[in-house]
Amino acid sequence: MRTTIRRQCVYVVAVLTVLSIYAAGAYRIEQLRQQPRMAVVCTFGHCAPADASFSALR
């Protein structure tokens, strides 16, 4: 009887671990999705408008 209870606890912990990893990833993706567009484009001082032409990027 103790073995089945322990096995069920292991299954519950495994499922909760997988769900928490999935939730953390979903939260991170949602945070990235809600960032302003310029925050994604502008990094390390190399800012270019999202609608810039190729000649403006030179």
HELIX and SHEET records of a PDB file:
HELIX    1   1 ARG A    2  ARG A   33  1                                  32    
HELIX    2   2 ARG A   37  VAL A   41  1                                   5    
HELIX    3   3 PHE A   54  LEU A   57  1                                   4    
END                                                                             
